[in-house]
Amino acid sequence: MSTTLLAPQRPSGIPDTLRLQSRDTRTTLVDRIALHLGLRLLIWGSRTPRLTDDRERHARTRRAHDATTAREHGYLREALLAPRP
């Protein structure tokens, strides 16, 4: 097998040269709080408008839909029960 197909491996004692030695690998508390707050704001801002409507508007819409359904059902019932000429 050709050795060019394998990725070169670092010996375990040599540090990663791409990582800066002066940088801490842990995320600070302030950064974590900022990321958490940003995520919450992003989720809150992407809500659908339906969820932001008030409860009375939903109730009014539901009553209108129920009334329309009842009228359609009544009309179809009368049409089916009417004697045929």
N, C-alpha and C positions, 0 to 999 in steps of 0.2 A: 504494500500500500504506500502511496506517495505521501510524504510528510507535508506537502504543500496543501493538502486537503484539510489538515487539522489546524485549528486556530492556535496560535502560540499561547502557552500557559505561563503565568508569572509564578516564580517561586514564592512561597508563602511569606518569606521574610522581607520582601521588597514592597514598600508602600505603593499605592496607586499614584502615578505621577500626574494623572488628570485631575485629581482632587487637590484643592488648595489646603495646605497644612494649617493655615491661619483660620480657616472656616470651621465653625462648630457644626456638627452633623445634626444636632437636635434643633427643633423648632421652638422658638421662645414662646412664652405664655401670651404675650401681647399679639404675636403673629397668629397663634391658634385662635385667640378670641376674635381677631379681625376676620380670619377666614370663616369662622363659624357664623359671625354676624353677616358677612357678605353672602354666605350660602342661604341663610334665613331670608335675607332681603330679596335675593334672586328668586327663591321659591314663592315668597309672598307677592312679588311683582308679576309673576307669570300666572297668577290665578285667572280662571276664566271669568268673564263679566257676569255670568249667571250666578256665581257664588257671592258676588258683591251686591246683588239686588236685595231689596228689603223683603221681609216675610209677607207683608200685605200684598205686594205685587204678585208674589208667587201664589198666594191664596186666591186672588182675583183671577189670575190666569187659569188656575186649576178649576175654579167654579165655572168659568166660561167654557172651558173644554168639556167639563161634565155635562153642562146644559146642552151644548151642541151635540154631544154623543147621545143624550137622551132624546132630543128632537129627531135625530136621524133614525134612532132605533124605533121610535114611535111611528114615524112615517113609513118605514119599511114594514112594520107590523101591520099597520092599517092597509098597506098595499097588498100584503100577502093574505090578509083575512077578508078583503073585500070580495063580494061575489063577482064572478066573471060574467060578462054580458053574453 
